[in-house]
Protein backbone atom coordinates (compact mmCIF):
# COMPACT_ATOMS: atom_id res chain seq x y z
CA UNK A 1 0.00 0.00 0.00
CA UNK A 2 1.81 3.11 -1.27
CA UNK A 3 -0.73 5.60 0.10
CA UNK A 4 -2.84 5.52 3.27
CA UNK A 5 -6.45 6.54 2.51
CA UNK A 6 -7.51 9.18 5.04
CA UNK A 7 -10.28 11.77 5.36
CA UNK A 8 -9.12 15.33 6.02
CA UNK A 9 -11.26 17.82 7.92
CA UNK A 10 -10.66 21.05 5.99
CA UNK A 11 -13.53 23.25 7.11
CA UNK A 12 -12.21 26.85 7.41
CA UNK A 13 -8.65 25.59 6.89
CA UNK A 14 -6.34 27.60 4.58
CA UNK A 15 -5.39 25.67 1.45
CA UNK A 16 -3.38 26.81 -1.57
CA UNK A 17 -3.72 25.96 -5.26
CA UNK A 18 -0.78 26.87 -7.47
CA UNK A 19 -2.18 27.46 -10.95
CA UNK A 20 -5.24 29.19 -12.38
CA UNK A 21 -6.39 27.02 -15.28
CA UNK A 22 -8.76 24.11 -15.90
CA UNK A 23 -6.92 21.56 -13.76
CA UNK A 24 -6.63 24.02 -10.89
CA UNK A 25 -10.35 24.74 -11.11
CA UNK A 26 -11.29 21.03 -10.84
CA UNK A 27 -9.15 20.55 -7.75
CA UNK A 28 -10.35 23.83 -6.24
CA UNK A 29 -13.98 22.69 -6.52
CA UNK A 30 -13.26 19.69 -4.28
CA UNK A 31 -11.42 21.78 -1.69
CA UNK A 32 -14.16 24.39 -1.50
CA UNK A 33 -16.84 21.71 -1.29
CA UNK A 34 -14.98 20.35 1.75
CA UNK A 35 -15.19 23.82 3.34
CA UNK A 36 -11.60 24.94 2.79
CA UNK A 37 -10.57 28.60 2.72
CA UNK A 38 -8.97 28.62 -0.71
CA UNK A 39 -6.13 30.79 -2.00
CA UNK A 40 -4.67 30.70 -5.50
CA UNK A 41 -1.34 31.97 -6.82
CA UNK A 42 -1.04 32.25 -10.60
CA UNK A 43 -0.24 34.91 -13.22
CA UNK A 44 -3.74 34.37 -14.65
CA UNK A 45 -6.97 32.88 -13.30
CA UNK A 46 -10.27 31.66 -14.71
CA UNK A 47 -13.25 33.77 -13.74
CA UNK A 48 -15.12 30.86 -12.16
CA UNK A 49 -12.02 29.87 -10.16
CA UNK A 50 -11.75 33.43 -8.88
CA UNK A 51 -15.39 33.26 -7.82
CA UNK A 52 -14.62 30.09 -5.85
CA UNK A 53 -11.69 31.78 -4.13
CA UNK A 54 -13.71 34.82 -3.09
CA UNK A 55 -16.72 32.72 -1.98
CA UNK A 56 -14.47 30.60 0.27
CA UNK A 57 -12.99 33.65 2.01
CA UNK A 58 -9.56 33.15 0.48
CA UNK A 59 -7.40 35.36 -1.71
CA UNK A 60 -5.98 35.49 -5.22
CA UNK A 61 -2.30 36.37 -5.71
CA UNK A 62 -1.61 37.43 -9.30
CA UNK A 63 1.99 36.33 -9.55
CA UNK A 64 4.23 33.47 -10.61
CA UNK A 65 5.17 31.03 -7.86
CA UNK A 66 8.63 31.82 -6.45
CA UNK A 67 11.11 29.78 -4.43
CA UNK A 68 10.80 32.16 -1.47
CA UNK A 69 7.03 31.78 -1.15
CA UNK A 70 5.96 31.13 2.48
CA UNK A 71 3.93 27.92 2.71
CA UNK A 72 3.77 27.64 6.50
CA UNK A 73 0.32 29.24 6.65
CA UNK A 74 -1.36 26.42 4.66
CA UNK A 75 -2.70 23.00 5.66
CA UNK A 76 -2.15 21.58 2.20
CA UNK A 77 -1.12 22.63 -1.28
CA UNK A 78 -2.12 21.50 -4.77
CA UNK A 79 0.37 22.10 -7.58
CA UNK A 80 -1.77 22.37 -10.72
CA UNK A 81 0.26 24.31 -13.26
CA UNK A 82 1.13 23.11 -16.76
CA UNK A 83 4.84 23.35 -15.91
CA UNK A 84 6.47 20.20 -14.44
CA UNK A 85 9.37 22.35 -13.26
CA UNK A 86 7.10 24.67 -11.25
CA UNK A 87 5.18 21.74 -9.79
CA UNK A 88 8.45 20.09 -8.73
CA UNK A 89 9.57 23.37 -7.12
CA UNK A 90 6.31 23.57 -5.16
CA UNK A 91 6.84 19.98 -4.00
CA UNK A 92 10.36 20.68 -2.73
CA UNK A 93 9.23 23.71 -0.74
CA UNK A 94 6.30 21.77 0.74
CA UNK A 95 8.62 18.98 1.79
CA UNK A 96 10.85 21.46 3.62
CA UNK A 97 7.83 23.06 5.31
CA UNK A 98 6.26 19.62 6.04
CA UNK A 99 3.04 20.68 4.28
CA UNK A 100 0.93 18.08 2.46
CA UNK A 101 1.32 18.41 -1.32
CA UNK A 102 -0.49 17.00 -4.34
CA UNK A 103 1.11 17.49 -7.74
CA UNK A 104 -1.52 16.76 -10.35
CA UNK A 105 -0.67 13.72 -12.52
CA UNK A 106 2.80 13.54 -10.94
CA UNK A 107 2.77 10.75 -8.35
CA UNK A 108 6.48 11.01 -7.33
CA UNK A 109 5.81 14.61 -6.25
CA UNK A 110 2.77 13.83 -4.08
CA UNK A 111 2.31 13.42 -0.35
CA UNK A 112 -1.42 12.84 -0.80
CA UNK A 113 -3.72 11.87 -3.66
CA UNK A 114 -7.20 13.10 -4.49
CA UNK A 115 -9.35 10.03 -5.21
CA UNK A 116 -12.48 9.69 -7.28
CA UNK A 117 -15.31 10.42 -4.85
CA UNK A 118 -18.81 9.03 -4.45
CA UNK A 119 -20.61 11.59 -2.32
CA UNK A 120 -23.42 10.31 -0.12
CA UNK A 121 -22.79 12.86 2.61
CA UNK A 122 -22.08 12.27 5.40
CA UNK A 123 -21.06 8.94 3.87
CA UNK A 124 -18.09 9.40 1.56
CA UNK A 125 -16.64 6.65 -0.63
CA UNK A 126 -13.36 7.11 -2.45
CA UNK A 127 -11.69 5.10 -5.21
CA UNK A 128 -8.01 5.53 -5.99
CA UNK A 129 -5.31 3.85 -8.07
CA UNK A 130 -2.54 6.06 -6.64
CA UNK A 131 -2.08 7.64 -10.03
CA UNK A 132 -1.57 4.34 -11.86
CA UNK A 133 -4.82 4.39 -13.84
CA UNK A 134 -7.11 7.44 -13.51
CA UNK A 135 -9.42 6.20 -16.28
CA UNK A 136 -9.97 2.88 -14.52
CA UNK A 137 -10.63 4.74 -11.28
CA UNK A 138 -13.31 6.85 -12.94
CA UNK A 139 -14.92 3.77 -14.50
CA UNK A 140 -15.11 2.05 -11.12
CA UNK A 141 -16.62 5.15 -9.59
CA UNK A 142 -19.26 5.22 -12.32
CA UNK A 143 -20.11 1.58 -11.66
CA UNK A 144 -20.41 2.18 -7.93
CA UNK A 145 -22.52 5.29 -8.43
CA UNK A 146 -25.18 3.16 -10.10
CA UNK A 147 -25.24 0.54 -7.34
CA UNK A 148 -24.94 2.58 -4.13
CA UNK A 149 -28.34 4.03 -3.12
CA UNK A 150 -28.48 7.77 -2.55
CA UNK A 151 -30.45 6.99 0.61
CA UNK A 152 -27.29 5.67 2.27
CA UNK A 153 -26.41 9.26 3.14
CA UNK A 154 -29.71 9.61 4.98
CA UNK A 155 -29.06 6.30 6.76
CA UNK A 156 -25.61 7.45 7.85
CA UNK A 157 -27.07 10.73 9.15
CA UNK A 158 -29.86 8.88 10.97
CA UNK A 159 -27.33 6.53 12.56
CA UNK A 160 -25.22 9.46 13.69
CA UNK A 161 -28.20 10.99 15.48
CA UNK A 162 -28.77 7.76 17.42
CA UNK A 163 -25.14 6.83 17.99
CA UNK A 164 -24.72 8.34 21.45
CA UNK A 165 -28.00 6.83 22.65
CA UNK A 166 -27.04 3.36 21.44
CA UNK A 167 -23.56 3.72 22.92
CA UNK A 168 -24.98 4.68 26.32
CA UNK A 169 -27.32 1.68 26.41
CA UNK A 170 -25.09 -0.99 24.81
CA UNK A 171 -21.70 -0.63 26.46
CA UNK A 172 -19.80 -3.37 24.64
CA UNK A 173 -18.35 -2.29 21.25
CA UNK A 174 -18.75 -5.85 19.95
CA UNK A 175 -22.42 -5.92 20.92
CA UNK A 176 -23.00 -2.49 19.37
CA UNK A 177 -21.55 -3.74 16.11
CA UNK A 178 -23.99 -6.66 16.08
CA UNK A 179 -26.86 -4.33 17.01
CA UNK A 180 -26.21 -2.03 14.07
CA UNK A 181 -25.65 -4.91 11.64
CA UNK A 182 -28.96 -6.48 12.65
CA UNK A 183 -30.71 -3.13 12.41
CA UNK A 184 -29.42 -2.41 8.91
CA UNK A 185 -30.46 -5.89 7.78
CA UNK A 186 -34.06 -5.26 8.84
CA UNK A 187 -36.87 -2.92 7.68
CA UNK A 188 -35.32 0.23 9.20
CA UNK A 189 -33.04 0.72 6.21
CA UNK A 190 -35.90 1.02 3.70
CA UNK A 191 -37.91 3.25 6.02
CA UNK A 192 -35.05 5.72 6.18
CA UNK A 193 -34.54 5.53 2.40
CA UNK A 194 -38.23 6.36 1.97
CA UNK A 195 -38.03 9.29 4.36
CA UNK A 196 -40.25 7.66 7.00
CA UNK A 197 -38.09 8.87 9.88
CA UNK A 198 -40.86 8.56 12.50
CA UNK A 199 -41.26 4.88 11.65
CA UNK A 200 -37.48 4.41 11.70
CA UNK A 201 -37.26 6.08 15.12
CA UNK A 202 -39.91 3.69 16.43
CA UNK A 203 -38.05 0.67 15.02
CA UNK A 204 -34.73 1.58 16.63
CA UNK A 205 -36.45 2.43 19.93
CA UNK A 206 -38.07 -1.02 19.99
CA UNK A 207 -34.82 -2.69 18.99
CA UNK A 208 -33.02 -1.04 21.92
CA UNK A 209 -35.83 -1.96 24.32
CA UNK A 210 -35.68 -5.63 23.29
CA UNK A 211 -31.90 -5.91 22.93
CA UNK A 212 -30.25 -8.97 24.40
CA UNK A 213 -26.63 -9.98 24.34
CA UNK A 214 -26.10 -12.08 21.18
CA UNK A 215 -25.22 -15.74 21.50
CA UNK A 216 -22.17 -17.22 19.82
CA UNK A 217 -22.55 -18.89 16.45
CA UNK A 218 -20.41 -20.75 13.93
CA UNK A 219 -20.57 -20.19 10.17
CA UNK A 220 -19.21 -23.19 8.26
CA UNK A 221 -18.31 -21.50 4.97
CA UNK A 222 -16.99 -23.00 1.76
CA UNK A 223 -14.43 -20.61 0.28
CA UNK A 224 -14.32 -22.31 -3.12
CA UNK A 225 -11.20 -23.46 -4.99
CA UNK A 226 -9.26 -20.18 -4.89
CA UNK A 227 -10.71 -17.50 -7.16
CA UNK A 228 -12.40 -14.93 -4.85
CA UNK A 229 -15.04 -14.21 -7.51
CA UNK A 230 -16.39 -17.73 -6.99
CA UNK A 231 -17.51 -16.94 -3.42
CA UNK A 232 -21.24 -16.92 -2.80
CA UNK A 233 -22.91 -13.70 -1.68
CA UNK A 234 -23.86 -15.28 1.65
CA UNK A 235 -20.29 -16.45 2.24
CA UNK A 236 -19.00 -12.91 1.71
CA UNK A 237 -21.62 -11.42 4.03
CA UNK A 238 -20.82 -13.82 6.88
CA UNK A 239 -17.07 -13.41 6.37
CA UNK A 240 -17.56 -9.66 6.78
CA UNK A 241 -19.48 -9.91 10.05
CA UNK A 242 -17.58 -12.70 11.84
CA UNK A 243 -15.54 -11.82 14.93
CA UNK A 244 -13.16 -14.76 14.48
CA UNK A 245 -11.92 -16.37 11.24
CA UNK A 246 -10.57 -19.93 11.52
CA UNK A 247 -9.13 -20.83 8.14
CA UNK A 248 -7.24 -23.68 6.51
CA UNK A 249 -4.33 -24.02 4.10
CA UNK A 250 -6.48 -24.01 0.97
CA UNK A 251 -8.01 -20.57 1.60
CA UNK A 252 -6.24 -18.16 -0.76
CA UNK A 253 -4.83 -14.82 0.36
CA UNK A 254 -7.22 -12.79 -1.84
CA UNK A 255 -10.17 -14.54 -0.19
CA UNK A 256 -8.79 -14.04 3.31
CA UNK A 257 -8.39 -10.33 2.51
CA UNK A 258 -12.18 -10.10 2.06
CA UNK A 259 -12.83 -11.03 5.69
CA UNK A 260 -13.58 -8.38 8.26
CA UNK A 261 -10.33 -6.51 8.73
CA UNK A 262 -10.39 -6.38 12.53
CA UNK A 263 -11.50 -9.99 13.00
CA UNK A 264 -9.18 -12.34 14.86
CA UNK A 265 -7.66 -14.71 12.30
CA UNK A 266 -6.47 -18.17 13.32
CA UNK A 267 -4.60 -20.44 10.90
CA UNK A 268 -5.28 -24.16 11.31
CA UNK A 269 -3.91 -25.39 7.99
CA UNK A 270 -3.21 -29.04 7.40
CA UNK A 271 -0.78 -30.55 4.91
CA UNK A 272 0.15 -34.22 4.67
CA UNK A 273 2.00 -35.23 7.89
CA UNK A 274 2.09 -31.57 8.94
CA UNK A 275 -1.00 -30.50 10.85
CA UNK A 276 -0.73 -26.95 12.18
CA UNK A 277 -3.65 -27.76 14.48
CA UNK A 278 -5.04 -31.32 14.68
CA UNK A 279 -8.72 -31.85 13.89
CA UNK A 280 -9.66 -32.29 17.56
CA UNK A 281 -7.98 -28.96 18.27
CA UNK A 282 -9.94 -27.25 15.50
CA UNK A 283 -13.20 -28.64 16.86
CA UNK A 284 -12.29 -27.37 20.33
CA UNK A 285 -11.48 -23.89 18.98
CA UNK A 286 -14.87 -23.61 17.30
CA UNK A 287 -16.66 -24.55 20.51
CA UNK A 288 -14.46 -22.33 22.67
CA UNK A 289 -15.06 -19.13 20.71
CA UNK A 290 -18.75 -19.79 20.12
CA UNK A 291 -19.35 -20.35 23.85
CA UNK A 292 -17.56 -17.03 24.43
CA UNK A 293 -20.39 -15.44 22.39
CA UNK A 294 -18.23 -14.86 19.30
CA UNK A 295 -19.42 -15.15 15.72
CA UNK A 296 -16.97 -17.65 14.25
CA UNK A 297 -16.40 -18.18 10.53
CA UNK A 298 -14.87 -21.58 9.83
CA UNK A 299 -13.49 -20.87 6.38
CA UNK A 300 -12.64 -23.98 4.38
CA UNK A 301 -11.29 -24.34 0.85
CA UNK A 302 -13.77 -25.76 -1.66
CA UNK A 303 -16.96 -27.12 -0.12
CA UNK A 304 -16.96 -28.06 3.59
CA UNK A 305 -18.97 -31.24 3.02
CA UNK A 306 -16.78 -32.71 0.26
CA UNK A 307 -13.59 -34.08 1.86
CA UNK A 308 -13.57 -31.03 4.12
CA UNK A 309 -14.40 -32.69 7.46
CA UNK A 310 -17.27 -30.27 7.84
CA UNK A 311 -19.52 -33.01 9.11
CA UNK A 312 -17.08 -33.90 11.89
CA UNK A 313 -16.90 -30.28 13.02
CA UNK A 314 -20.67 -29.88 13.06
CA UNK A 315 -21.08 -33.03 15.14
CA UNK A 316 -18.86 -31.45 17.76
CA UNK A 317 -20.91 -28.24 17.67
CA UNK A 318 -24.13 -30.21 18.07
CA UNK A 319 -22.79 -31.95 21.15
CA UNK A 320 -21.81 -28.58 22.63
CA UNK A 321 -25.25 -27.14 21.71
CA UNK A 322 -23.68 -24.39 19.58
CA UNK A 323 -25.81 -22.81 16.88
CA UNK A 324 -24.37 -22.94 13.36
CA UNK A 325 -25.02 -22.19 9.71
CA UNK A 326 -23.61 -23.92 6.63
CA UNK A 327 -22.72 -22.08 3.43
CA UNK A 328 -21.78 -24.44 0.58
CA UNK A 329 -18.88 -23.53 -1.66
CA UNK A 330 -17.81 -24.50 -5.16
CA UNK A 331 -15.87 -27.71 -4.67
CA UNK A 332 -12.48 -28.14 -6.32
CA UNK A 333 -13.84 -30.80 -8.69
CA UNK A 334 -16.29 -28.46 -10.41
CA UNK A 335 -14.24 -25.26 -10.06
CA UNK A 336 -10.89 -26.62 -11.24
CA UNK A 337 -12.35 -28.73 -14.03
CA UNK A 338 -14.35 -25.76 -15.35
CA UNK A 339 -11.29 -23.49 -15.34
CA UNK A 340 -9.28 -26.20 -17.10
CA UNK A 341 -11.92 -26.62 -19.82
CA UNK A 342 -12.77 -30.20 -18.82
CA UNK A 343 -16.49 -31.02 -18.39
CA UNK A 344 -16.95 -33.71 -15.75
CA UNK A 345 -19.83 -35.27 -17.67
CA UNK A 346 -20.64 -35.41 -21.37
CA UNK A 347 -23.23 -37.47 -23.23
CA UNK A 348 -20.60 -38.91 -25.54
CA UNK A 349 -17.91 -39.65 -22.95
CA UNK A 350 -19.14 -39.90 -19.35
CA UNK A 351 -22.58 -40.42 -17.86
CA UNK A 352 -21.37 -40.46 -14.24
CA UNK A 353 -18.71 -38.89 -12.08
CA UNK A 354 -17.14 -40.08 -8.83
CA UNK A 355 -15.34 -37.94 -6.25
CA UNK A 356 -12.58 -39.82 -4.40
CA UNK A 357 -9.93 -38.94 -1.86
CA UNK A 358 -6.35 -39.92 -2.65
CA UNK A 359 -5.56 -40.74 0.96
CA UNK A 360 -7.89 -42.08 3.61
CA UNK A 361 -7.91 -41.66 7.37
CA UNK A 362 -4.99 -44.09 7.80
CA UNK A 363 -3.00 -42.37 5.02
CA UNK A 364 -3.31 -45.13 2.41
CA UNK A 365 -4.93 -44.76 -1.04
CA UNK A 366 -6.89 -48.04 -0.86
CA UNK A 367 -9.96 -47.60 -3.04
CA UNK A 368 -12.66 -49.89 -4.48
CA UNK A 369 -10.61 -50.44 -7.63
CA UNK A 370 -13.00 -52.79 -9.45
CA UNK A 371 -15.86 -50.27 -9.12
CA UNK A 372 -13.66 -47.56 -10.60
CA UNK A 373 -12.75 -49.41 -13.79
CA UNK A 374 -15.63 -48.30 -15.96
CA UNK A 375 -15.26 -46.73 -19.36
CA UNK A 376 -18.02 -44.11 -19.35
CA UNK A 377 -17.36 -42.37 -16.06
CA UNK A 378 -15.09 -39.63 -14.77
CA UNK A 379 -12.96 -40.08 -11.67
CA UNK A 380 -11.92 -37.04 -9.66
CA UNK A 381 -9.26 -37.55 -7.01
CA UNK A 382 -8.67 -35.03 -4.25
CA UNK A 383 -5.32 -35.02 -2.41
CA UNK A 384 -3.93 -37.79 -4.59
CA UNK A 385 -0.66 -36.28 -5.80
CA UNK A 386 1.66 -38.19 -3.46
CA UNK A 387 0.05 -41.55 -4.20
CA UNK A 388 -0.53 -40.88 -7.89
CA UNK A 389 1.85 -43.56 -9.19
CA UNK A 390 0.28 -46.29 -7.05
CA UNK A 391 -3.23 -45.15 -7.99
CA UNK A 392 -2.47 -45.34 -11.71
CA UNK A 393 -0.80 -48.76 -11.32
CA UNK A 394 -3.75 -50.11 -9.34
CA UNK A 395 -6.31 -48.93 -11.91
CA UNK A 396 -4.33 -50.55 -14.74
CA UNK A 397 -3.87 -53.76 -12.70
CA UNK A 398 -7.64 -53.99 -12.24
CA UNK A 399 -8.40 -53.65 -15.94
CA UNK A 400 -8.35 -49.98 -16.87
CA UNK A 401 -6.58 -49.33 -20.16
CA UNK A 402 -3.16 -47.62 -19.82
CA UNK A 403 -4.00 -44.94 -22.40
CA UNK A 404 -6.99 -43.57 -20.41
CA UNK A 405 -6.57 -39.75 -20.41
CA UNK A 406 -5.59 -38.05 -17.15
CA UNK A 407 -5.31 -34.37 -16.20
CA UNK A 408 -3.51 -32.83 -13.23
CA UNK A 409 -4.77 -29.37 -12.21
CA UNK A 410 -2.47 -27.61 -9.77
CA UNK A 411 -3.69 -24.51 -7.89
CA UNK A 412 -6.84 -24.45 -9.99
CA UNK A 413 -8.84 -21.22 -10.58
CA UNK A 414 -5.92 -19.08 -9.34
CA UNK A 415 -3.42 -17.09 -11.46
CA UNK A 416 -0.89 -19.88 -10.72
CA UNK A 417 -3.09 -22.59 -12.24
CA UNK A 418 -1.13 -25.26 -14.12
CA UNK A 419 -2.67 -28.13 -16.09
CA UNK A 420 -0.75 -31.17 -17.29
CA UNK A 421 -2.39 -33.85 -19.45
CA UNK A 422 -1.22 -37.43 -19.95
CA UNK A 423 -2.42 -41.01 -19.56
CA UNK A 424 -2.53 -43.52 -16.74
CA UNK A 425 0.70 -44.97 -18.09
CA UNK A 426 2.77 -41.78 -18.09
CA UNK A 427 1.10 -39.09 -15.91
CA UNK A 428 3.07 -39.84 -12.74
CA UNK A 429 6.36 -39.26 -14.60
CA UNK A 430 5.19 -35.75 -15.55
CA UNK A 431 4.78 -34.53 -11.97
CA UNK A 432 8.48 -33.80 -11.45
CA UNK A 433 9.02 -32.76 -15.06
CA UNK A 434 6.37 -30.02 -14.85
CA UNK A 435 6.97 -29.22 -11.15
CA UNK A 436 3.38 -29.95 -10.16
CA UNK A 437 2.70 -29.00 -6.55
CA UNK A 438 -0.19 -29.38 -4.13
CA UNK A 439 -3.00 -28.59 -4.03
CA UNK A 440 -3.57 -30.67 -7.16
CA UNK A 441 -6.75 -32.26 -8.46
CA UNK A 442 -6.58 -35.39 -10.65
CA UNK A 443 -9.22 -36.06 -13.32
CA UNK A 444 -9.30 -39.46 -15.04
CA UNK A 445 -11.58 -40.13 -18.00
CA UNK A 446 -12.31 -39.57 -21.68
CA UNK A 447 -13.62 -36.05 -20.91
CA UNK A 448 -10.01 -34.92 -20.50
CA UNK A 449 -9.65 -35.08 -24.30
CA UNK A 450 -12.11 -32.16 -24.58
CA UNK A 451 -9.69 -29.75 -22.90
CA UNK A 452 -7.89 -28.99 -26.16
CA UNK A 453 -11.14 -27.66 -27.65
CA UNK A 454 -12.81 -26.19 -24.55
CA UNK A 455 -9.85 -24.49 -22.84
CA UNK A 456 -11.51 -21.09 -22.55
CA UNK A 457 -8.77 -19.72 -20.27
CA UNK A 458 -6.27 -20.02 -23.12
CA UNK A 459 -8.71 -18.35 -25.50
CA UNK A 460 -8.95 -15.31 -23.20
CA UNK A 461 -5.24 -14.62 -23.76
CA UNK A 462 -5.89 -13.88 -27.42
CA UNK A 463 -8.92 -11.64 -27.03
JOBEL-V980204 format. One line per field, one symbol per residue. ss: DSSP state (H for helix, E for strand, C for the rest). A space follows every 50 residues. Layout:
ss: ???
This chain:
ss: CCCCCCCCCCCCCEEEEECCCHHHHHHHHHHHHCCCEEEEECCCCCHHHH HHHHHHCCCEECCCCCCCCCCCCCCEEEECCCCHHHHHHHHHHHHHHCCE EEECCCHHHCCCCCCEEEEECCEEEEECCCCCCHHHHHHHHHHHHHHCCC HHHHHHHHHHHHHHHHHHHCCCHHHHHHHHHHHHHCCHHHHHHCCCHHHH HHHHHHHHHCCCCCCCEEEEEECECCCHHHCCHHHHHHHHHCCEEEECCC CCHHHHCCCCCCCEEEECCEECCEECCCHHHHHHHHHHHHHCCCEEEEEE CECCCCCCCHHHHHHHHHHCCCEEEEECCCCHHHHHHHHHCCCCCECCCE CEEEEEECCCCCCCCCCCHHHHCCCCEEEEEECCCCCHHHHHHHHHHCCC CCCCEEEEEECCCCCCCEEEEEECCCHHHHHHHCCCCCCEEEEECHHHHH HHHHCHHHHHCCC
